[in-house]
């Protein structure tokens, strides 16, 4: 059990299977954390060997009264079949993994953007995660990739996608931060 009596909401979305039950605490590029908010959503960019643009995924969980993370859960949309799935996804929708992989749990993020959530927003996020796990979306290179998936999770906090939805992840995260007023 995590400090303050919080347990993770989705154990399979932690890094425990990769030997890191508490996940990684990465340096933030931008943040909007309001004192007293009990939860957060964080958008992280990491390098991905099979995807030259990088990979954007979401980390979420509880905050303590000082705004420090208490729990970390990871979710992202990454095409199955590695490079084959990546390129096939340019032509047709591909099944995808949602759970964190070794890279999400081990390698440092090259950019991270945290936004705190009210209890109501956090409950909406949990509902969105639950629905996504029950009915996983397909990955499409143009239309619904890791960037669009992450941004769809951010709607619970009123966050918006950049006008250009097809930017590579290494550019998308900075545009996402900027369009939401935190750049």
C-alpha positions in Angstrom: 0.0 0.0 0.0 1.2 3.5 -0.8 1.7 6.2 1.8 -1.5 8.0 3.0 -3.4 4.8 2.6 -3.7 5.0 -1.2 -3.4 1.9 -3.3 -3.1 2.0 -7.0 -6.4 1.8 -8.9 -5.1 -0.5 -11.6 -2.3 -2.8 -10.5 -1.6 -4.0 -14.0 -0.8 -0.4 -15.0 2.1 -0.1 -12.7 5.8 -0.9 -13.3 5.8 -3.7 -10.6 6.2 -6.4 -13.2 9.4 -4.6 -14.3 10.7 -4.5 -10.8 9.8 -0.8 -10.1 6.6 -0.8 -8.1 6.8 2.9 -7.5 7.6 3.7 -11.2 9.9 6.5 -12.2 9.9 10.1 -10.9 11.0 12.0 -14.0 12.0 15.7 -14.3 9.1 17.9 -15.4 9.3 20.1 -18.5 6.1 21.9 -17.5 3.5 21.6 -14.8 0.3 23.1 -13.5 -0.2 21.7 -10.0 -2.8 23.5 -7.8 -2.2 23.2 -4.1 -4.8 20.8 -2.5 -5.5 18.9 -5.7 -5.4 15.2 -4.7 -4.4 13.7 -8.1 -2.5 14.3 -11.3 -2.1 13.3 -15.0 1.3 13.5 -16.6 2.2 13.2 -20.2 5.7 11.7 -20.8 7.8 11.5 -24.0 10.5 8.8 -24.3 12.6 7.5 -27.1 11.4 4.4 -28.9 13.8 2.3 -31.0 11.1 1.2 -33.4 9.3 4.6 -33.7 11.6 7.4 -34.8 9.2 10.0 -33.6 9.3 8.8 -30.0 6.4 7.6 -27.8 4.0 9.7 -25.7 2.3 8.0 -22.8 0.3 8.9 -19.6 1.2 8.5 -16.0 -1.5 9.2 -13.4 -2.2 8.8 -9.7 -2.6 10.4 -6.3 -0.7 13.4 -4.8 0.0 14.1 -1.2 -1.0 17.4 0.5 2.3 18.9 -0.7 1.8 18.0 -4.3 4.2 15.1 -4.4 3.3 11.9 -6.2 2.0 9.0 -4.0 1.0 6.5 -6.7 2.0 6.1 -10.4 0.1 4.2 -13.0 1.0 4.1 -16.7 -1.1 3.8 -19.8 -0.3 4.4 -23.4 -1.2 3.2 -26.9 1.6 1.4 -28.7 1.0 -0.7 -31.8 1.4 -4.5 -31.4 4.1 -6.2 -33.5 6.7 -3.5 -33.1 8.0 -2.0 -36.3 5.6 -4.2 -38.4 2.6 -2.9 -36.5 3.9 0.7 -36.8 4.1 0.6 -40.6 0.9 -1.5 -41.0 -0.8 1.2 -38.9 -0.2 3.6 -41.7 -2.6 1.6 -43.8 -5.1 0.1 -41.4 -6.0 0.1 -37.7 -3.7 -2.1 -35.6 -4.3 -3.7 -32.2 -2.2 -2.1 -29.5 -0.9 -2.5 -26.0 -2.1 -0.2 -23.2 0.0 -1.5 -20.3 3.4 -0.1 -19.5 6.4 -1.8 -21.0 10.0 -2.1 -19.9 10.9 1.1 -21.7 8.2 3.2 -20.1 9.3 1.9 -16.7 13.0 2.1 -17.1 14.1 4.8 -19.5 13.9 8.5 -18.4 11.4 10.7 -20.1 12.9 13.3 -22.4 9.9 15.6 -21.6 7.1 15.4 -19.0 4.1 17.6 -18.4 2.1 17.3 -15.2 -1.4 18.7 -14.5 -3.1 18.3 -11.1 -6.6 17.0 -11.0 -9.6 17.6 -8.7 -11.2 14.5 -7.2 -14.0 14.8 -9.7 -11.6 15.0 -12.6 -9.6 12.1 -11.3 -12.8 10.0 -11.0 -13.6 10.9 -14.6 -10.0 9.8 -15.6 -10.4 6.5 -13.8 -13.7 5.9 -15.6 -12.0 6.7 -18.9 -9.2 4.3 -18.1 -11.7 1.6 -17.1 -13.6 2.0 -20.3 -10.4 2.0 -22.4 -9.2 -1.3 -20.7 -12.6 -2.9 -21.4 -12.7 -1.8 -25.0 -9.1 -1.0 -26.2 -8.8 1.3 -29.2 -6.9 0.5 -32.3 -3.7 2.3 -33.2 -3.5 4.3 -36.5 -0.5 6.2 -37.5 -2.7 9.0 -38.8 -5.9 9.3 -36.9 -5.4 7.8 -33.4 -1.8 7.2 -32.3 -0.1 7.5 -29.0 -0.3 11.3 -29.0 -4.0 11.4 -29.7 -4.6 8.7 -27.1 -2.7 10.7 -24.4 -4.6 13.9 -25.3 -7.9 12.0 -25.1 -7.1 11.2 -21.5 -6.2 14.8 -20.8 -9.8 16.0 -21.7 -10.8 15.2 -18.1 -8.8 18.3 -17.1 -10.1 20.4 -20.1 -6.8 20.0 -22.0 -6.9 20.4 -25.8 -4.9 18.8 -28.6 -2.8 21.0 -30.9 -4.3 22.0 -34.2 -1.9 19.7 -36.0 -2.8 16.3 -34.6 -0.2 14.5 -36.7 3.0 16.0 -35.3 5.7 13.5 -34.3 5.7 12.8 -30.5 9.0 14.8 -30.0 7.2 17.9 -31.3 3.7 17.1 -30.2 4.3 17.2 -26.5 5.7 20.8 -26.7 2.8 21.9 -28.8 0.4 20.2 -26.4 2.0 22.1 -23.5 1.9 25.4 -25.4 -1.7 25.1 -26.6 -2.8 24.4 -23.0 -1.1 27.6 -21.8 1.8 26.1 -19.9 4.6 26.5 -22.4 
